[in-house]
Every structure is written in C-alpha cells, then in structure tokens.
Amino acid sequence: MATFVRTTPGGTTPAGMTPAGTTPESEKDAEFQEHEKILSPDFLSVAQIIEILAEDVDGVQQKLEKFLNFKNLQTCLKEASLLDYYVSGFLWAKGMDFSVIQYSKFMTLLDMLLHNLRTLHMSLEDSIKWLGEVMAEIGPSHKNEKWNIFDVKQANAIVDYLKISLFQHYKLYEFLFFSVREEIVIGTEQLIEVVNPADHPFPDPLEEGISFDIYSTFTEPPPPLDMEIKGLNQEQGPEESQPEADTSETDLLVGFTIEEIKSVLDQVTDDILISIQTEINEKLQMQEEAFNARIEKLKKA
C-alpha cells in the first residue's frame, strides 16, 4: 500500500504476502496504520482548523499568518506568496463545506505539494503523478469505502482547483523557491542647510518662523553705529534729490493746445519723409546711371 510521508514520486510499497503466523485482523490493523500515515503529519491541527473556521476572510489570513509564523509579509515576497496560497486554499475548501477531517487532509495536501517542489525538486509531471497516487488512497476509488475521505465530486473539484491554483503557475513557484533575487537598496541624498548662528541678522528656522515685520521690529538685533550713519545718509539723499525729481516729472507740454501739437508733429513728419524720399531718389538715380553705363558697354561690344 502506498504511503505519503514526505516520499519521492512513485514511492509505493507493494502489498506483499501475509507473513506466517499473522491473522486477518492483524493484517487489517497494519493496513489501517499504513493508511493513517497518508498525508501525515497534519499541516493544521483540528483545534487550529476549528479556530480558523470561526473567522471571516481577514481573520483567516491573520490566523494563518500567526500559525505559519510569518513575520516579514510586507518585505518578503516568498512569505506573502505562500500565505496567499494557503489562505486561498482554505477559503476554497470553506466554500466546499468540507468536514474538519477533510479540511485537515486538503490543507496537508496543499502543503505536501509545495514540500515536494521545494525539497525534492519535483517536476510538474511528477507532482501530477503523485497527486493521482494520493487521491487513489484517500479518494472514492479506494477499495475500503470507510477510508474514503472525499467522494467523487469532491475529488474532481480538488483536482480542478489544484490545476488552476498550483499546476497552472508551477513555473512561478519554482522561480519563487530556486531563483536568487538581488536586494535593491533605494536611497536618496539630501543636502541640509545649517541655520546660521543667532548673532547673524537672519530669521529663525521655519518651524520657529515669524513674519518679517515682527522680526525686524522686535527680534532683529540693533545695527552697529556705522550702519546707522549710512542709513541716515541714505535717508537724506532722496530728500535732497526730491526737487530735481519733481522738476523732471513736470509735464513739458503744458501750455500747448492740441492743434499746435498736431501742426508741430505734421511738420516734423513731413521733414522726415522728404529727407527719406530724397535719399531714395538719389540711390535710384545712381543705380540707373550704372545700368545705363553697362548697357552702353554691351552695345559697343
């Protein structure tokens, strides 16, 4: 009879002859003990399964995270993927309305398939063969109906689920277990400007900042004596130059009428246009004389 306690593919033990001195009862006990070893030890205990069944979706994830002792879900891709694998399997089994013993065997089956891949480097073909051998022992095809854990419908549903959950993504799980991933460290450099000493005339840092008016009035230290003298000179300077500015800002056209301004502008414009026109005529005359001279040369030639 086949046993599946972390075995290699096809690791079956053929049923031999009944040894001399044994009874049919002892042979049945041995066969029962052999059957009990299938998918043992259990991945989850009965108490753990009952505790998880009382939770909602988020509670199932939290309980499995605790039972599996996953500590780095936020940073470890492997732990996050494995937790998703087990949580999805348990929720699927919950939808199938399994009994506690069926939960136990199904979750152990999920774990054994990953164990065979991770530890024994079992190929996809070997994993499918191994699954067939296990389902033959715990499924409806077993000769002893009392030992059938799953019926035909449940066994077919389990195979279909494993096909879309594990076997369809087998290469990804191989990559998860056997590919070395480099740790990418992302960092940034920041330049921090140090605040000047308090004796400099600069405002406080931003977290202690105040408006510049209040700072300049009440906080800024008084300037030295030479700076006060310069400030007085600068204050007197604009006052002295103010009359000149006032005279320069007076309107120069005060006292002229609009007609007078127009006549002056017309005269200026006419003078400018006449000078431009005269210059153009002179240039045209020079070009005309040059062309005539060339034409005369061509005629003589």
Salt bridges, closest charged atoms under 4 A:
GLU31 OE2 - LYS143 NZ 3.71
ASP42 OD1 - LYS105 NZ 3.90
GLU51 OE2 - LYS63 NZ 2.66
ASP111 OD2 - ARG6 NH2 3.47
GLU125 OE2 - LYS129 NZ 3.60
GLU137 OE1 - HIS142 NE2 3.67
GLU174 OE1 - LYS171 NZ 3.80
GLU279 OE2 - LYS283 NZ 3.65
